[in-house]
Amino acid sequence: MIELIAAGTDTTSVKENGMSEFPIRNVDRNQAQSVETVGSKPKFWFRDGKRRLLFKADDRGTGEDWAEMVVCELCRLIGLPHVEYELACEVDGQRYIRPGVVCENMSPSPAELVLGNELLLAIDPQYPVQQRFKVRQHSIDAVSETVVKLEPPAGTWMPNVPVEVKSALEVFAGYVMLDAWVANQDRHHENWGAIRDNESMRLAPTFDHGAALARNLLDSEREERLTTKDTNRAVSAFVLKGRSAFYGSADQARSLELKAAFLAFAERVPSAANAWIERLRRVDSNSVWGILERVPNSRMSVICKQFTMELLQTNQKRLLE
């Protein structure tokens, strides 16, 4: 049974080990001001004082909420420019509706978010802007050519990036390394973009990681992969199946594997790529497990946390090889 408090407030509990769980913000659907149409998930905007916030529902109960929250914290560990997320649940008065996350508007007016497909259309008039998946024109060359023209994210997003990272493409390489670490196969051309205002066009911070961390697996499969003696079913084999949304070229039939996509961008910005790898090398298991432990067990089971930890450690090792 889910216990609710007054809508719009935060809840926080403390575990036996003294570590506080991530707060869960109750968001009253009656406060919705407008519906967000971009993307496939139910979303709406609401106000919290002067802040305009977006509630994004996990309407299928497949873990997009905790995946978004965990990846947000992993970005913080390595200093990657990222949108901040909070765990949330949608309510109608005192009635629970569904889980989700909340984030602040990254491009408040007069700025606007320009998605990757729109940016790619500017260099290729034939670019298939309406086709979200399996877009062969979403290639390493095309994306690099587009991103290199952007300015890096604004300074407010960049306080902890490595000193070697200065350009937009150098930041973007960090996004692609993150994808390989967290098994995010969903950086299609609507899951990256630029923030445009009257003075500049800057790479947006990384956002929308709800498809990462194999969050849609059932716990029965997670447990089986953790305990199996069949090497083809183990986590080490599972992570090799992950493919990015980037293609080596427009004539290739399959997109690049996640690590291969990072290495392709790394070739263009080797110094920055090495700096991101060094940041990843410094990430210790206690820090990662501490993040997973802060997710309430009602959102992320113990076996899910154990599997996610194994997945992250396996991908970290692969990237550092």
C-alpha positions as CSV (number, residue, x, y, z in Angstrom):
1,M,0.0,0.0,0.0
2,I,1.4,3.4,-0.9
3,E,1.1,6.1,1.7
4,L,0.7,9.7,0.3
5,I,1.3,13.0,1.9
6,A,0.1,16.4,0.7
7,A,0.6,16.7,-3.0
8,G,3.6,18.7,-4.1
9,T,5.8,17.9,-1.1
10,D,8.9,15.6,-0.9
11,T,9.3,12.4,1.1
12,T,12.6,11.1,2.4
13,S,13.3,8.0,4.5
14,V,16.5,6.8,6.1
15,K,17.7,3.2,5.7
16,E,19.2,1.1,8.5
17,N,22.7,2.0,7.3
18,G,22.0,5.7,7.8
19,M,21.9,6.5,4.1
20,S,18.9,8.6,3.0
21,E,16.8,7.5,0.1
22,F,16.2,9.8,-2.8
23,P,13.1,11.9,-2.1
24,I,10.0,11.2,-4.0
25,R,8.0,14.3,-5.1
26,N,4.3,14.1,-5.3
27,V,3.0,15.9,-8.4
28,D,-0.7,16.7,-8.5
29,R,-2.0,16.2,-12.1
30,N,-4.5,19.0,-11.4
31,Q,-1.5,21.4,-11.4
32,A,-0.6,20.5,-15.0
33,Q,-0.3,23.6,-17.2
34,S,0.5,22.0,-20.6
35,V,1.2,18.6,-22.1
36,E,4.6,17.9,-23.7
37,T,4.1,16.3,-27.1
38,V,7.8,15.4,-27.9
39,G,8.6,11.8,-27.1
40,S,6.5,8.7,-26.5
41,K,5.9,9.0,-22.7
42,P,3.1,10.9,-21.0
43,K,4.5,14.2,-19.8
44,F,3.2,17.5,-18.5
45,W,4.6,20.8,-17.4
46,F,3.7,22.4,-14.0
47,R,5.1,25.2,-11.9
48,D,6.8,25.1,-8.5
49,G,7.1,28.7,-7.5
50,K,9.2,30.4,-10.3
51,R,10.4,27.1,-11.7
52,R,8.8,25.4,-14.6
53,L,9.1,21.6,-14.2
54,L,8.3,18.6,-16.4
55,F,6.8,15.5,-15.0
56,K,7.6,12.4,-17.1
57,A,5.6,9.3,-16.3
58,D,6.8,5.7,-16.2
59,D,3.4,4.6,-17.4
60,R,4.5,1.0,-18.2
61,G,6.2,0.3,-14.8
62,T,9.4,-0.7,-16.6
63,G,11.9,1.2,-14.5
64,E,12.4,4.3,-16.6
65,D,12.1,6.4,-13.4
66,W,14.9,4.8,-11.5
67,A,17.1,4.5,-14.6
68,E,16.8,8.2,-15.2
69,M,17.6,9.0,-11.5
70,V,20.6,6.6,-11.4
71,V,22.1,7.9,-14.6
72,C,21.7,11.5,-13.4
73,E,23.8,10.6,-10.4
74,L,26.4,8.8,-12.4
75,C,26.8,11.9,-14.6
76,R,27.5,13.8,-11.5
77,L,30.2,11.3,-10.5
78,I,32.2,11.9,-13.7
79,G,31.4,15.6,-14.1
80,L,29.2,15.3,-17.3
81,P,26.8,18.2,-18.1
82,H,23.4,16.7,-17.4
83,V,19.8,17.5,-16.6
84,E,18.9,17.1,-13.0
85,Y,16.1,14.6,-12.2
86,E,14.1,13.9,-9.1
87,L,12.0,10.8,-8.4
88,A,8.3,11.6,-8.4
89,C,4.8,10.2,-8.5
90,E,1.7,11.5,-10.2
91,V,-1.3,11.9,-7.9
92,D,-4.9,13.2,-8.2
93,G,-5.4,14.9,-4.9
94,Q,-4.6,12.0,-2.5
95,R,-5.0,9.2,-5.1
96,Y,-1.8,7.6,-6.4
97,I,-1.7,7.4,-10.2
98,R,1.8,6.3,-11.4
99,P,5.6,6.8,-10.8
100,G,7.8,9.0,-12.8
101,V,10.5,11.7,-12.6
102,V,10.6,15.5,-12.6
103,C,13.2,17.8,-14.2
104,E,13.5,21.5,-14.7
105,N,13.2,23.2,-18.1
106,M,16.7,23.3,-19.5
107,S,15.8,26.0,-22.1
108,P,13.5,28.6,-20.5
109,S,12.2,31.3,-22.8
110,P,13.5,33.0,-24.8
111,A,15.9,30.1,-25.3
112,E,14.6,27.0,-27.1
113,L,15.7,23.4,-27.4
114,V,16.6,22.3,-31.0
115,L,16.7,18.5,-31.3
116,G,19.3,16.6,-33.2
117,N,17.1,15.8,-36.2
118,E,16.5,19.5,-36.8
119,L,20.2,20.2,-36.6
120,L,21.0,17.3,-39.0
121,L,18.4,18.6,-41.5
122,A,20.4,21.8,-41.8
123,I,23.3,19.9,-43.3
124,D,21.3,17.3,-45.2
125,P,18.0,18.5,-46.7
126,Q,17.1,14.8,-47.3
127,Y,17.6,13.8,-43.6
128,P,14.6,11.7,-42.4
129,V,13.5,13.9,-39.5
130,Q,10.3,11.9,-38.8
131,Q,12.0,8.5,-38.6
132,R,13.2,8.0,-35.0
133,F,14.9,4.6,-35.1
134,K,17.3,2.8,-37.5
135,V,18.3,6.1,-39.2
136,R,21.4,5.3,-41.2
137,Q,22.0,8.9,-41.9
138,H,22.5,9.3,-38.1
139,S,26.2,8.6,-38.7
140,I,29.4,9.4,-36.8
141,D,30.4,11.8,-39.6
142,A,27.1,13.6,-39.8
143,V,26.7,14.0,-36.1
144,S,30.3,15.2,-35.7
145,E,29.9,17.7,-38.5
146,T,26.8,19.0,-36.8
147,V,28.1,19.1,-33.2
148,V,31.4,20.7,-34.1
149,K,29.5,23.8,-35.2
150,L,27.9,24.2,-31.8
151,E,29.4,26.0,-28.8
152,P,29.8,23.9,-25.6
153,P,27.1,23.9,-23.0
154,A,26.8,27.1,-20.9
155,G,29.2,27.4,-17.9
156,T,26.4,26.6,-15.5
157,W,26.3,23.1,-16.9
158,M,30.1,22.7,-17.0
159,P,31.5,23.2,-13.5
160,N,33.1,19.8,-13.2
161,V,34.2,18.8,-16.7
162,P,37.8,17.8,-17.2
163,V,40.1,20.7,-18.1
164,E,40.9,19.0,-21.4
165,V,37.3,19.2,-22.5
166,K,36.5,22.6,-24.1
167,S,34.5,22.1,-27.3
168,A,31.0,20.8,-27.9
169,L,32.3,17.7,-29.7
170,E,34.6,17.0,-26.8
171,V,31.6,17.1,-24.4
172,F,29.5,15.0,-26.8
173,A,32.2,12.3,-26.7
174,G,31.5,12.1,-23.0
175,Y,27.8,11.6,-23.6
176,V,28.7,8.6,-25.9
177,M,31.0,7.2,-23.3
178,L,28.2,7.4,-20.8
179,D,25.9,5.5,-23.2
180,A,28.5,2.7,-23.3
181,W,28.8,2.6,-19.5
182,V,25.1,2.6,-18.7
183,A,24.0,0.5,-21.8
184,N,21.9,3.4,-23.2
185,Q,20.9,2.4,-26.7
186,D,18.5,5.3,-27.1
187,R,20.5,8.3,-28.1
188,H,18.6,8.8,-31.3
189,H,18.3,12.2,-33.0
190,E,15.6,13.4,-30.6
191,N,17.6,12.5,-27.5
192,W,20.3,15.1,-28.0
193,G,20.3,18.6,-29.2
194,A,21.3,22.3,-28.8
195,I,20.0,25.2,-26.8
196,R,19.5,28.3,-29.0
197,D,19.1,31.8,-27.8
198,N,19.6,35.2,-29.3
199,E,23.4,35.0,-28.8
200,S,24.4,31.4,-29.3
201,M,23.7,27.8,-30.2
202,R,25.1,25.6,-27.5
203,L,25.1,21.8,-27.1
204,A,22.4,20.8,-24.6
205,P,23.3,18.9,-21.5
206,T,22.7,15.1,-21.7
207,F,19.1,14.1,-21.1
208,D,16.5,11.4,-21.4
209,H,18.3,8.2,-20.1
210,G,15.2,6.3,-19.2
211,A,16.0,3.4,-21.5
212,A,19.4,2.7,-19.9
213,L,20.6,0.1,-17.5
214,A,18.5,-2.7,-19.0
215,R,15.7,-1.3,-16.9
216,N,13.0,-3.3,-18.7
217,L,14.3,-6.8,-17.7
218,L,12.3,-8.9,-15.3
219,D,13.9,-9.7,-12.0
220,S,13.7,-13.4,-12.9
221,E,16.0,-12.8,-15.9
222,R,18.3,-10.6,-13.9
223,E,18.8,-13.3,-11.2
224,E,19.3,-16.0,-13.8
225,R,22.0,-13.9,-15.6
226,L,23.8,-13.2,-12.3
227,T,23.9,-16.9,-11.2
228,T,24.1,-18.9,-14.5
229,K,27.1,-21.0,-15.3
230,D,26.3,-20.6,-19.0
231,T,28.8,-17.9,-20.2
232,N,26.5,-17.0,-23.1
233,R,23.8,-16.0,-20.6
234,A,26.1,-14.1,-18.2
235,V,26.1,-10.4,-17.8
236,S,29.5,-10.2,-19.6
237,A,27.8,-11.7,-22.7
238,F,24.6,-9.7,-22.3
239,V,26.4,-6.3,-22.4
240,L,28.0,-7.1,-25.8
241,K,24.5,-7.1,-27.4
242,G,24.0,-3.4,-26.8
243,R,24.0,-1.2,-29.9
244,S,24.1,2.6,-30.2
245,A,21.8,4.8,-32.4
246,F,24.9,5.8,-34.4
247,Y,26.0,4.3,-37.7
248,G,29.5,4.1,-39.0
249,S,28.2,5.3,-42.4
250,A,24.9,5.7,-44.1
251,D,25.4,2.5,-46.2
252,Q,25.9,0.3,-43.2
253,A,23.0,-2.1,-42.3
254,R,23.5,-2.1,-38.5
255,S,24.3,0.6,-36.1
256,L,27.6,0.5,-34.1
257,E,28.0,-1.4,-30.9
258,L,28.0,1.0,-27.9
259,K,31.7,0.9,-27.2
260,A,32.5,1.1,-30.9
261,A,30.5,4.3,-31.2
262,F,32.4,5.9,-28.4
263,L,35.7,4.9,-29.9
264,A,34.6,6.4,-33.3
265,F,34.0,9.8,-31.6
266,A,37.1,9.4,-29.5
267,E,39.2,9.3,-32.7
268,R,38.1,12.8,-33.4
269,V,38.8,14.2,-30.0
270,P,41.5,11.8,-28.5
271,S,42.6,14.1,-25.7
272,A,39.1,14.8,-24.4
273,A,38.2,11.1,-24.8
274,N,41.1,10.1,-22.7
275,A,40.1,12.6,-20.0
276,W,36.6,11.2,-19.9
277,I,38.1,7.7,-19.6
278,E,40.2,8.8,-16.7
279,R,37.1,10.2,-15.0
280,L,35.5,6.8,-15.4
281,R,38.6,5.0,-14.1
282,R,38.3,7.0,-10.8
283,V,34.7,5.8,-10.2
284,D,34.8,3.2,-7.4
285,S,32.2,0.5,-6.6
286,N,31.3,2.0,-3.3
287,S,30.2,5.3,-4.9
288,V,28.1,3.4,-7.5
289,W,26.5,1.1,-5.0
290,G,25.8,4.1,-2.8
291,I,23.7,5.6,-5.6
292,L,21.8,2.4,-6.2
293,E,21.1,2.0,-2.5
294,R,19.5,5.4,-2.3
295,V,16.7,4.3,-4.8
296,P,13.7,3.1,-2.7
297,N,13.2,-0.7,-2.9
298,S,9.6,0.0,-4.0
299,R,11.1,1.4,-7.2
300,M,14.2,-0.8,-7.6
301,S,14.4,-4.3,-6.1
302,V,17.5,-5.7,-4.4
303,I,18.1,-8.1,-7.2
304,C,17.7,-5.3,-9.7
305,K,20.3,-3.2,-7.9
306,Q,22.7,-6.2,-7.8
307,F,22.2,-6.8,-11.6
308,T,22.7,-3.1,-12.4
309,M,25.8,-3.0,-10.3
310,E,27.2,-5.9,-12.2
311,L,26.3,-4.4,-15.5
312,L,28.0,-1.1,-14.7
313,Q,31.1,-2.7,-13.4
314,T,31.3,-5.0,-16.5
315,N,30.9,-2.0,-18.9
316,Q,33.3,0.1,-16.9
317,K,35.9,-2.7,-17.2
318,R,35.3,-3.0,-21.0
319,L,35.8,0.7,-21.5
320,L,39.0,0.8,-19.5
321,E,40.6,-2.1,-21.4
